[in-house]
Amino acid sequence: MTRSGAEYIEGLRDGRQVFIDGELVADVTRHPAFKGAVRSVAALYDTVNDPANRDRLTFTSPTSGEPVSLAHLIPRSGEDLTRRRIALKTMAEQTYGLMGRGPEHVASFLAGFTGHAHVFAAGGEHFAENLKRFHAKARDEDLYLTYTILPPQIDRTKPAHQQADPHLYAGVVAERDGGIVVRGAQMLGTGTAIADYVYLSNIAPLVPGDEAYALAAMVPVGAPGVKVYARRSYAAATSSLFDYPVSARFDETDSLLVYEDVFVPWENVFAYRNLDVVKRQWFATAGHLLGNNQAQIRFWTKLEFLVGLARRVAEMNGSVNLPPVKGALGEMAAKVATVAGLVMAQEQNARVDEHGVAWPGRAECFANMTIQPQLYSELLVMIRDLCGGGLIQLPSSVNDFANPAIAADVERYIQSPGYPATERVKLLKLVWDMIGSEFASRHHQYEMFYAGAPFVVKTRMFDAYDFGAGKRLVDTMLDSYDLGGLREPTAVGKPAQP
């Protein structure tokens, strides 16, 4: 069943080893670097757990009969994808699309994997059973899952087993009664410091000789030997919520995870020393598409938020009805509508396979992933252009309002019609935190490389797109004429006479 925010928070007090600023964090729920994000995730759990949202955000567990989050649904039809999208959109709106690795993200991958458990059964039927059992556990206990599926950037010219130290990348070093022992590091553990479990696997290509690194397993973040090394915290660096309203609340953090002889029981292992299964889990199952469909629903929400901010600034400045500004806002809106349309087209063009699993439209999914880096970058530039110098001519902090002498000048000179100084500054501080702060810069980098190197994403688009229609049109055109002029009418219709 769904759990409350308080239950989620209590679950994080499990003795996990999270390090930041040279220190071991005693309690991530109270540390300045993590508490804002923890509270935001807790609020999301409370939203899903609210009986008033049950019909919209949950479905009935086939095992417990209790309501569970729709993020865990294995879709069986286009209608299921629509129902799932409505729920995921509502969840994304709780964090304004700013938490890319929230509880609903890896849950979507796991649902896709489980719908095609036969892929994992290729390595042994017991692995498929482990997967199905864990999916039921995650669904019924409403677990927050993240993943580390890339090796650290050490030497990309060599495969895992040829690195200077064979234990740099996370891999199996031993078998013990009841499980395996994992040693090495993986990235990019976004959200892992505040999650329940981390999925350890590989999406990077593995080659013969890399069998020790070819695994798929769920590891509790609090398991002995798991070390979470978080990057600099943008939340901890904030001076106030007023000055940094999104940094303070939605910095999900990114981490390097070190697995120092971590014991993983067999029941949590879904693939073991199997190059083929580890590779096929991503594209021979609906996992990759469902996970990225969720990510695009989140991205759509984030763009809506950004464009909403842009329009509010134009309204505040009195420029919203000027033709150049209306044109700029219209172009921004077109970008959001494109992403939204491609999300919904994935439902329209869904395919139900022989296993009864609904796959979102592949071409539409990869099209969104292809345009995402460029579109996000262009949108940021357009908002900067719209805001101009007003973004950087702002009071140094909320404390300026507490000093009567400073506040008098701020209130006189930093205002707009209908927007007293506090409201103007509040809005522009929010915009700056979204497009100009350190938090904003991280989000720009995140969206640029969310799906991996651009050439990889474009190659997937190449593979997913049906070039057949274009080829037929080209062939028909070329067949319609020759050196002597027009030929007889073709299947497209009788050529027009000159």
Secondary structure, DSSP 8 states (H G I E B T S, - for coil): ----HHHHHHHT-S--EEEETTEE-S-TTTSTTTHHHHHHHHHHHHHHH-GGGHHHHEEE-TTT-SEEEGGG----SHHHHHHHHHHHHHHHHHTTT--TTSHHHHHHHHHHHHHTHHHHHTT-HHHHHHHHHHHHHHHHHT--EEEE-B--SS-TTS-GGGSSSTTSB-EEEEEETTEEEEEEEEB--TTGGG-SEEEE---S---TT-GGG-EEEEEETTSTTEEEEE---TTTT-S-TTT-TTHHHH----EEEEEEEEEEEGGGEEEES-HHHHHHHHHSSSHHHHHHHHHHHHHHHHHHHHHHHHHHHHHHHT-TTSHHHHHHHHHHHHHHHHHHHHHHHHHHT-EE-TTS-EE--HHHHHHHHHHHHHHHHHHHHHHHHHHGGGGTSS-SSGGGGGSHHHHHHHHHHS-BTTB-HHHHHHHHHHHHHHHTSHHHHHHHHHHHSTTSSHHHHHHHHHHHS-THHHHHHHHHHHHTEETTEE-S-BTTB-----
